[in-house]
Amino acid sequence: MKLDQKLVDAAISFTQERYTAGEEAGAAALYTASGRLLISTFFDSPNDAVRLCHETGAICEAHKLGEVVTASVCVNRAPDSSFHILSPCGICQERLYLWGGGVEVAVPVAGDPTRWMAKTLAEVQPYYWYAPYRAKNQA
């Protein structure tokens, strides 16, 4: 399944239902090849070293279910209550690369983080470090 507004809306709706209005919070939503929609949120802790990104739970759920992730979006509610699109951090890009460079991720439109566009991981990371090894192993 391709990244679409329904996926973005699912992450926003989850955040609105799960967290108190006005509280800075967010969520991630992923599509899988079989059509599943998986949602997760961050894990906060007083110890910054053990915090987890919004996407982590849904990525682990997809792996647990044996599903192939095809698209991912992460949103965060800003102090003004608007929702900003967050591109996946480097660690989550690594996690999502388990399913290859064709996974679509939402990235914010330049100058307006409330709007999004879809990019593949290969577009987000054109010089992905593992690409030469993947090519060698597939030869």
ZAMIKOL-87571 format. One record per residue (C-alpha): residue in three letters; z, y, x. Coordinates in steps of 0.02 Angstrom, whole numbers, padded with zeros to 5 digits. Layout:
<sites>
+------+--------+--------+--------+
| code |      w |      v |      u |
+------+--------+--------+--------+
|  ALA |      Z |      Y |      X |
...
+------+--------+--------+--------+
</sites>
This chain:
<sites>
+------+--------+--------+--------+
| code |      w |      v |      u |
+------+--------+--------+--------+
|  MET |  00000 |  00000 |  00000 |
|  LYS | -00040 |  00175 |  00058 |
|  LEU |  00083 |  00318 |  00074 |
|  ASP |  00081 |  00421 | -00086 |
|  GLN |  00184 |  00547 | -00185 |
|  LYS |  00269 |  00405 | -00279 |
|  LEU |  00347 |  00346 | -00115 |
|  VAL |  00405 |  00523 | -00073 |
|  ASP |  00475 |  00545 | -00248 |
|  ALA |  00571 |  00380 | -00234 |
|  ALA |  00661 |  00441 | -00078 |
|  ILE |  00700 |  00609 | -00160 |
|  SER |  00762 |  00528 | -00322 |
|  PHE |  00875 |  00409 | -00226 |
|  THR |  00950 |  00555 | -00130 |
|  GLN |  00981 |  00653 | -00289 |
|  GLU |  01065 |  00503 | -00372 |
|  ARG |  01167 |  00446 | -00221 |
|  TYR |  01232 |  00612 | -00153 |
|  THR |  01321 |  00763 | -00227 |
|  ALA |  01208 |  00911 | -00269 |
|  GLY |  01201 |  01035 | -00128 |
|  GLU |  01260 |  00908 |  00001 |
|  GLU |  01143 |  00890 |  00148 |
|  ALA |  01080 |  00712 |  00135 |
|  GLY |  00922 |  00609 |  00134 |
|  ALA |  00839 |  00440 |  00118 |
|  ALA |  00688 |  00340 |  00171 |
|  ALA |  00568 |  00238 |  00066 |
|  LEU |  00446 |  00106 |  00128 |
|  TYR |  00303 |  00011 |  00051 |
|  THR |  00265 | -00167 |  00099 |
|  ALA |  00099 | -00258 |  00092 |
|  SER |  00158 | -00358 | -00060 |
|  GLY |  00195 | -00197 | -00156 |
|  ARG |  00383 | -00189 | -00134 |
|  LEU |  00466 | -00019 | -00122 |
|  LEU |  00621 | -00022 | -00012 |
|  ILE |  00743 |  00123 |  00001 |
|  SER |  00885 |  00158 |  00121 |
|  THR |  00991 |  00300 |  00186 |
|  PHE |  01079 |  00348 |  00345 |
|  PHE |  01243 |  00276 |  00404 |
|  ASP |  01361 |  00415 |  00455 |
|  SER |  01508 |  00391 |  00571 |
|  PRO |  01629 |  00501 |  00665 |
|  ASN |  01557 |  00420 |  00822 |
|  ASP |  01380 |  00490 |  00844 |
|  ALA |  01330 |  00339 |  00949 |
|  VAL |  01339 |  00220 |  00799 |
|  ARG |  01248 |  00326 |  00670 |
|  LEU |  01088 |  00252 |  00598 |
|  CYS |  00930 |  00338 |  00537 |
|  HIS |  00880 |  00343 |  00354 |
|  GLU |  00742 |  00212 |  00384 |
|  THR |  00847 |  00081 |  00473 |
|  GLY |  00912 | -00011 |  00318 |
|  ALA |  00741 | -00025 |  00236 |
|  ILE |  00661 | -00082 |  00399 |
|  CYS |  00794 | -00217 |  00417 |
|  GLU |  00772 | -00266 |  00234 |
|  ALA |  00583 | -00285 |  00257 |
|  HIS |  00611 | -00393 |  00410 |
|  LYS |  00741 | -00498 |  00318 |
|  LEU |  00619 | -00527 |  00175 |
|  GLY |  00474 | -00567 |  00291 |
|  GLU |  00378 | -00419 |  00223 |
|  VAL |  00247 | -00315 |  00314 |
|  VAL |  00283 | -00128 |  00309 |
|  THR |  00128 | -00024 |  00271 |
|  ALA |  00199 |  00151 |  00240 |
|  SER |  00359 |  00249 |  00270 |
|  VAL |  00430 |  00418 |  00221 |
|  CYS |  00594 |  00501 |  00265 |
|  VAL |  00662 |  00652 |  00171 |
|  ASN |  00811 |  00764 |  00200 |
|  ARG |  00887 |  00888 |  00077 |
|  ALA |  00905 |  01056 |  00162 |
|  PRO |  01048 |  01179 |  00128 |
|  ASP |  00935 |  01273 |  00005 |
|  SER |  00915 |  01107 | -00093 |
|  SER |  00731 |  01089 | -00048 |
|  PHE |  00675 |  00922 |  00023 |
|  HIS |  00600 |  00918 |  00196 |
|  ILE |  00488 |  00781 |  00262 |
|  LEU |  00551 |  00709 |  00426 |
|  SER |  00430 |  00616 |  00537 |
|  PRO |  00507 |  00457 |  00607 |
|  CYS |  00608 |  00481 |  00765 |
|  GLY |  00555 |  00388 |  00921 |
|  ILE |  00674 |  00244 |  00887 |
|  CYS |  00610 |  00221 |  00710 |
|  GLN |  00431 |  00231 |  00772 |
|  GLU |  00474 |  00087 |  00888 |
|  ARG |  00550 | -00010 |  00743 |
|  LEU |  00399 |  00023 |  00631 |
|  TYR |  00278 | -00026 |  00770 |
|  LEU |  00335 | -00206 |  00739 |
|  TRP |  00198 | -00200 |  00605 |
|  GLY |  00070 | -00111 |  00715 |
|  GLY | -00009 |  00058 |  00738 |
|  GLY | -00086 |  00058 |  00564 |
|  VAL |  00080 |  00089 |  00476 |
|  GLU |  00067 |  00255 |  00385 |
|  VAL |  00208 |  00380 |  00404 |
|  ALA |  00236 |  00547 |  00320 |
|  VAL |  00239 |  00698 |  00434 |
|  PRO |  00274 |  00877 |  00380 |
|  VAL |  00131 |  00999 |  00358 |
|  ALA |  00139 |  01132 |  00494 |
|  GLY |  00232 |  01284 |  00428 |
|  ASP |  00294 |  01198 |  00269 |
|  PRO |  00412 |  01050 |  00293 |
|  THR |  00420 |  01023 |  00104 |
|  ARG |  00238 |  00963 |  00106 |
|  TRP |  00177 |  00804 |  00189 |
|  MET |  00024 |  00719 |  00257 |
|  ALA | -00001 |  00538 |  00304 |
|  LYS | -00032 |  00487 |  00485 |
|  THR | -00038 |  00314 |  00560 |
|  LEU |  00084 |  00273 |  00699 |
|  ALA | -00067 |  00263 |  00814 |
|  GLU | -00108 |  00445 |  00769 |
|  VAL |  00072 |  00499 |  00792 |
|  GLN |  00085 |  00409 |  00959 |
|  PRO | -00091 |  00402 |  01034 |
|  TYR | -00021 |  00343 |  01201 |
|  TYR |  00099 |  00213 |  01135 |
|  TRP |  00179 |  00129 |  01284 |
|  TYR |  00151 | -00051 |  01225 |
|  ALA | -00036 | -00034 |  01188 |
|  PRO | -00095 | -00099 |  01359 |
|  TYR |  00019 | -00251 |  01345 |
|  ARG | -00035 | -00288 |  01166 |
|  ALA | -00218 | -00281 |  01218 |
|  LYS | -00183 | -00396 |  01368 |
|  ASN | -00090 | -00521 |  01260 |
|  GLN | -00227 | -00523 |  01128 |
|  ALA | -00366 | -00555 |  01255 |
+------+--------+--------+--------+
</sites>
